[in-house]
Amino acid sequence: MTSTATPLVDEARIARLLVGAIDPHVHSGPSIAPRGLDHLALVRQMSEAGFAAVITKDHDYAGVATAALITANFPELRTRIYSGIALNNVVGGLNPWAVEHTAAMGGKVVFMPTLAAEHHLRWEKTSSWVHPASTQKVRPAVGVPVLDPDGTVRDDTKAILDIVAKTGMVLASGHLHIRETWVVFEEAKRRGVSRLVLTHPEDIVEATLDDVRGLVRLGAHVEHSLCMFLEGSKFKTRSAEDLRALIDAAGVDRTILCSDLGQTGVFSPLEGFRRGVRLCLDLGYDDAAIRAMVSTNAARVFGLEADVAAVTGALSAPAQTVSG
């Protein structure tokens, strides 16, 4: 289905849908990998568009301290910035101290290993995907196992899950193979983790639509990287129809859209969201469904409802009049 609105009306509609939006997975810098903009530039751009929040992700460090600095020193920016931690080599892999520190600093999400996931290191040997980060600089990545050789969850993984359960952070699957994600998420549920996010089932992790349906039944939300569906993106590996199938498998209420952008040589995270909303309109999703996928679902999962209310409420409040 193709949008029949005029381009001018379409742009205004897209702009309205992005007021109160959240990008929960964005790769601004500084980073060991080349980035097209830094964290402050990201927040400035998103603030102009009326975003409620962003959650920065780096494969090699927790961005919580930077988020706190920006929040404290730039109170005029209406987009709130948060971060999390990816359990790769640089932070010590499955490091409970690093996870507890991230939580204490207001971190929102713990990613299971990404570039240091054992599956990722196997997968990238036969893929055309190149990431000039810790797998190619400083020293080669070493796989961070999350399961024992018999396929059960390791004790150090369980320790991480217990911290996530205690602190209420989101547990994201990262670049684990989908079979590993099933085992880890089932154990997480048993240990009291209430916020589960399946990371980009469309690429790397080798998930099927049945996996998406099943993990939603387990209680997970499904996060899709818009950069993998958009024309003009160097990361495009899937079609618009693939996105529709994935959204329909999970259901609109369990789907979260993120940019997964911020790299060099591709459009900005904000432009990614603009194109992503247009793609959803072209696929026939209505405004309520799109708002759920770009704003309210992420707000609920990451605990950002107040940030959305602050932005949307401020813009919808009637103008004050002063009598003299």
C-alpha positions as CSV (number, residue, x, y, z in Angstrom):
1,M,0.0,0.0,0.0
2,T,1.4,3.4,-0.9
3,S,0.6,6.7,0.8
4,T,-1.6,9.0,-1.3
5,A,-0.9,12.2,0.7
6,T,0.9,15.0,-0.9
7,P,4.7,15.3,0.0
8,L,4.1,18.4,2.1
9,V,1.2,16.8,4.1
10,D,3.3,13.7,4.4
11,E,6.3,15.5,5.8
12,A,4.1,17.3,8.4
13,R,2.5,14.0,9.4
14,I,5.9,12.4,9.8
15,A,7.1,15.4,11.9
16,R,4.0,15.1,14.2
17,L,4.6,11.3,14.6
18,L,8.1,11.9,15.7
19,V,7.2,14.3,18.6
20,G,7.6,12.2,21.7
21,A,9.6,9.5,19.8
22,I,12.3,7.4,21.4
23,D,15.4,6.0,19.7
24,P,16.4,3.2,22.1
25,H,19.5,1.9,20.1
26,V,21.7,4.5,18.5
27,H,25.4,4.6,17.9
28,S,26.6,8.2,18.4
29,G,30.2,8.9,19.5
30,P,32.9,9.2,20.6
31,S,33.7,5.6,19.9
32,I,36.6,3.5,18.6
33,A,34.4,3.0,15.5
34,P,33.9,6.0,13.2
35,R,30.8,7.9,14.0
36,G,28.9,10.6,12.1
37,L,27.9,12.6,15.2
38,D,28.6,12.7,18.9
39,H,26.2,12.2,21.8
40,L,25.6,15.9,22.3
41,A,25.0,16.6,18.6
42,L,22.6,13.7,18.6
43,V,20.6,15.1,21.5
44,R,20.5,18.6,19.8
45,Q,19.2,17.2,16.6
46,M,16.6,15.0,18.3
47,S,15.5,17.9,20.5
48,E,14.7,20.0,17.4
49,A,12.5,17.2,16.2
50,G,10.7,16.8,19.5
51,F,12.1,13.3,20.5
52,A,11.4,12.4,24.1
53,A,14.6,10.3,24.6
54,V,17.5,8.5,23.1
55,I,19.5,5.5,24.5
56,T,23.0,5.4,23.2
57,K,24.8,2.2,22.6
58,D,28.5,1.6,22.3
59,H,29.9,-1.9,21.8
60,D,32.9,-1.1,24.1
61,Y,31.8,1.1,26.9
62,A,28.9,2.2,29.1
63,G,27.8,5.7,28.1
64,V,26.0,6.5,31.4
65,A,28.6,9.1,32.6
66,T,28.4,11.0,29.3
67,A,24.6,10.9,29.5
68,A,24.7,12.3,33.0
69,L,27.0,15.2,31.9
70,I,24.8,16.2,29.0
71,T,21.7,16.1,31.2
72,A,23.3,18.2,33.8
73,N,24.9,20.8,31.6
74,F,22.3,21.2,28.8
75,P,19.0,21.4,30.6
76,E,17.5,23.3,27.7
77,L,17.5,20.2,25.5
78,R,14.2,18.5,25.7
79,T,15.4,15.1,24.5
80,R,16.6,13.1,27.4
81,I,19.7,10.9,26.9
82,Y,20.3,7.6,28.6
83,S,22.7,4.7,27.9
84,G,23.4,1.1,28.9
85,I,26.2,-1.5,28.6
86,A,27.1,-4.2,26.1
87,L,28.9,-7.2,27.7
88,N,31.9,-7.3,25.4
89,N,35.6,-7.7,26.1
90,V,36.4,-4.1,27.0
91,V,34.1,-4.1,30.0
92,G,35.3,-7.5,31.1
93,G,32.6,-9.6,29.4
94,L,30.1,-10.9,31.9
95,N,31.2,-8.4,34.6
96,P,28.7,-8.0,37.4
97,W,30.5,-5.0,38.8
98,A,30.2,-3.2,35.5
99,V,26.5,-4.0,35.3
100,E,25.8,-2.8,38.8
101,H,27.8,0.4,38.2
102,T,25.7,1.0,35.0
103,A,22.5,0.5,36.9
104,A,23.6,2.8,39.7
105,M,24.4,5.5,37.1
106,G,20.9,5.3,35.6
107,G,21.6,2.8,32.8
108,K,18.5,1.5,31.0
109,V,19.7,-1.6,29.2
110,V,22.1,-4.5,29.4
111,F,23.1,-6.1,26.1
112,M,24.2,-9.6,26.0
113,P,27.6,-9.8,24.1
114,T,27.4,-8.2,20.7
115,L,30.7,-8.0,18.7
116,A,32.3,-10.5,21.2
117,A,29.4,-12.9,21.1
118,E,30.7,-16.4,20.1
119,H,28.0,-16.5,17.4
120,H,29.0,-13.1,16.1
121,L,32.6,-14.0,15.7
122,R,31.6,-17.1,13.8
123,W,29.1,-15.3,11.7
124,E,31.3,-12.4,10.6
125,K,33.9,-14.7,9.1
126,T,31.5,-15.6,6.3
127,S,29.5,-12.3,6.1
128,S,30.3,-9.2,4.2
129,W,29.7,-7.2,7.3
130,V,32.6,-5.1,8.5
131,H,32.7,-3.2,11.8
132,P,36.0,-1.3,12.5
133,A,35.6,-1.5,16.3
134,S,37.2,-3.7,18.9
135,T,37.1,-6.8,16.6
136,Q,39.7,-5.1,14.4
137,K,41.5,-2.5,16.5
138,V,43.5,-2.7,19.7
139,R,43.4,-6.5,19.9
140,P,41.1,-9.1,18.4
141,A,37.9,-9.9,20.2
142,V,37.7,-13.0,22.3
143,G,34.3,-14.8,22.5
144,V,32.3,-14.3,25.6
145,P,30.3,-17.5,26.2
146,V,26.9,-17.2,27.9
147,L,26.1,-21.0,28.0
148,D,28.1,-23.9,29.3
149,P,29.2,-26.6,26.8
150,D,26.1,-28.7,27.7
151,G,23.9,-25.8,26.6
152,T,22.8,-24.6,30.1
153,V,23.2,-21.1,31.4
154,R,26.5,-20.3,32.9
155,D,26.7,-19.2,36.5
156,D,28.3,-15.9,35.6
157,T,25.4,-15.3,33.1
158,K,23.0,-16.0,35.9
159,A,24.7,-13.5,38.1
160,I,24.1,-10.8,35.4
161,L,20.5,-11.9,35.1
162,D,20.0,-11.5,38.9
163,I,21.3,-7.9,38.7
164,V,19.0,-7.1,35.8
165,A,16.1,-8.5,37.7
166,K,16.9,-6.6,40.9
167,T,17.5,-3.3,39.2
168,G,14.7,-3.4,36.7
169,M,16.9,-2.8,33.7
170,V,16.1,-4.1,30.2
171,L,17.8,-7.3,29.1
172,A,18.6,-7.2,25.3
173,S,19.7,-10.3,23.4
174,G,22.6,-8.5,21.6
175,H,24.3,-10.7,18.9
176,L,23.6,-14.1,20.5
177,H,22.4,-16.8,18.2
178,I,18.7,-17.1,18.5
179,R,19.0,-20.5,20.1
180,E,21.1,-19.0,22.8
181,T,18.6,-16.2,23.3
182,W,15.8,-18.7,23.9
183,V,17.8,-20.4,26.7
184,V,19.0,-17.1,28.3
185,F,15.6,-15.4,28.1
186,E,13.8,-18.5,29.6
187,E,16.3,-18.4,32.5
188,A,15.9,-14.7,32.8
189,K,12.2,-15.1,33.2
190,R,12.7,-17.7,35.9
191,R,15.0,-15.3,37.8
192,G,12.5,-12.4,37.7
193,V,13.7,-10.4,34.7
194,S,10.5,-8.6,33.5
195,R,11.9,-6.5,30.6
196,L,13.2,-8.5,27.6
197,V,14.1,-7.2,24.2
198,L,15.0,-9.3,21.2
199,T,17.6,-7.4,19.2
200,H,17.2,-7.1,15.4
201,P,15.9,-10.6,14.5
202,E,16.2,-9.5,10.9
203,D,20.0,-9.9,10.8
204,I,23.0,-11.5,12.4
205,V,21.1,-13.6,15.0
206,E,19.4,-16.0,12.5
207,A,15.9,-15.7,13.9
208,T,12.8,-16.9,12.2
209,L,9.3,-15.5,12.3
210,D,8.4,-18.5,14.6
211,D,11.2,-17.4,17.0
212,V,9.7,-13.9,17.0
213,R,6.2,-15.2,17.8
214,G,7.5,-17.5,20.5
215,L,9.6,-15.0,22.3
216,V,6.7,-12.6,22.3
217,R,4.6,-15.3,24.0
218,L,7.5,-15.6,26.5
219,G,7.1,-11.9,27.2
220,A,9.7,-10.2,25.1
221,H,9.4,-7.1,22.9
222,V,11.0,-7.1,19.5
223,E,13.3,-4.3,18.4
224,H,13.9,-3.7,14.7
225,S,16.9,-1.7,13.3
226,L,15.4,0.7,10.7
227,C,18.9,0.9,9.0
228,M,18.5,-2.7,7.8
229,F,15.3,-1.9,5.8
230,L,15.8,1.6,4.4
231,E,16.8,2.4,0.8
232,G,20.1,4.3,0.7
233,S,21.4,2.7,3.9
234,K,24.6,0.8,3.6
235,F,23.3,-1.6,6.2
236,K,20.2,-2.6,4.2
237,T,19.7,-6.4,4.1
238,R,15.9,-6.7,4.2
239,S,12.9,-5.4,2.3
240,A,9.8,-3.4,3.3
241,E,7.8,-6.6,3.1
242,D,10.2,-8.3,5.5
243,L,9.5,-5.5,8.0
244,R,5.8,-6.0,7.6
245,A,6.1,-9.7,8.2
246,L,8.2,-9.2,11.3
247,I,5.9,-6.5,12.7
248,D,2.9,-8.7,12.1
249,A,4.6,-11.7,13.7
250,A,5.1,-9.8,17.0
251,G,2.2,-7.5,16.8
252,V,2.3,-3.7,16.8
253,D,2.1,-3.6,20.6
254,R,5.2,-5.7,21.0
255,T,7.3,-4.0,18.3
256,I,9.9,-1.3,18.9
257,L,11.6,0.6,16.1
258,C,15.2,2.0,16.5
259,S,17.6,3.6,14.1
260,D,20.7,1.6,15.0
261,L,22.4,4.5,13.2
262,G,25.1,7.1,13.9
263,Q,27.9,5.6,11.8
264,T,29.7,7.4,9.0
265,G,28.7,7.0,5.4
266,V,25.0,6.8,6.1
267,F,22.2,9.2,7.0
268,S,21.6,10.4,10.5
269,P,19.5,8.6,13.2
270,L,16.9,11.4,12.8
271,E,16.7,11.0,9.1
272,G,16.5,7.2,9.6
273,F,13.4,7.7,11.7
274,R,11.9,10.0,9.2
275,R,12.4,7.5,6.4
276,G,11.3,4.7,8.8
277,V,8.0,6.4,9.5
278,R,7.4,7.0,5.8
279,L,8.1,3.3,5.2
280,C,5.5,2.4,7.8
281,L,3.0,4.7,6.3
282,D,3.6,3.2,2.8
283,L,3.1,-0.2,4.4
284,G,-0.3,0.9,5.5
285,Y,0.2,1.3,9.3
286,D,-2.0,4.0,10.8
287,D,-0.8,6.8,13.0
288,A,-1.7,5.0,16.2
289,A,0.3,1.9,15.3
290,I,3.3,4.0,14.2
291,R,3.3,6.0,17.4
292,A,3.2,2.8,19.4
293,M,6.2,1.5,17.5
294,V,8.3,4.7,17.7
295,S,7.3,5.9,21.1
296,T,4.9,4.4,23.6
297,N,6.1,0.8,23.4
298,A,9.7,1.8,24.1
299,A,8.5,4.2,26.8
300,R,6.8,1.4,28.6
301,V,9.6,-1.1,28.3
302,F,12.5,1.3,29.2
303,G,10.5,3.3,31.8
304,L,10.4,6.5,29.9
305,E,6.7,7.4,30.1
306,A,7.4,10.6,32.0
307,D,9.8,11.8,29.2
308,V,7.2,11.2,26.5
309,A,4.6,13.0,28.6
310,A,6.9,16.0,29.2
311,V,7.5,16.5,25.5
312,T,4.0,15.8,24.2
313,G,2.4,17.7,27.1
314,A,4.5,20.8,26.6
315,L,3.8,21.0,22.9
316,S,0.0,20.4,23.3
317,A,-0.4,22.8,26.2
318,P,-2.5,26.0,25.4
319,A,-0.5,29.2,25.1
320,Q,-0.4,31.4,28.2
321,T,-1.8,34.9,27.9
322,V,-0.8,37.8,30.0
323,S,-3.2,40.6,30.8
324,G,-1.8,44.1,31.6
